[in-house]
Amino acid sequence: MRLHHIAIWTFRLEELREFYVRFFGGRSNEKYTNPKKGFESYFITLDDGVALELMSRTDVQDTPIEENRRGLTHLAFSFPSREEVLRFTELMRGEGYTIAGEPRTSGDGYFESVVLDPDGNRIECVYRKE
């Protein structure tokens, strides 16, 4: 068994689609639309086959995302080296995205940074030497 996809509600469907395609190498399907429900979505498939389902619907609540709350708190993407985490973090900074956690080595041995996607979802950029 393996993870198939993670779904994310958004009011910025096109912007999030572009973000995950451009910066994470995702491949997008054609937009699915259900006008009766006011629903639209994309599946963004990543290199390992896991996908992000980006979804928008007219009745979704706009609730702020907080770091320390119950439930899903971040997505983590692995990088091939410490230098790639640093490079990507600086790319995100240069593109105007928020760096919520500066590059550091965590207590459990990961070299990581945290960036926010256009909706404020936390993305950990991690490298761990095996």
Disulfide bonds with the S-S distance in Angstrom:
none
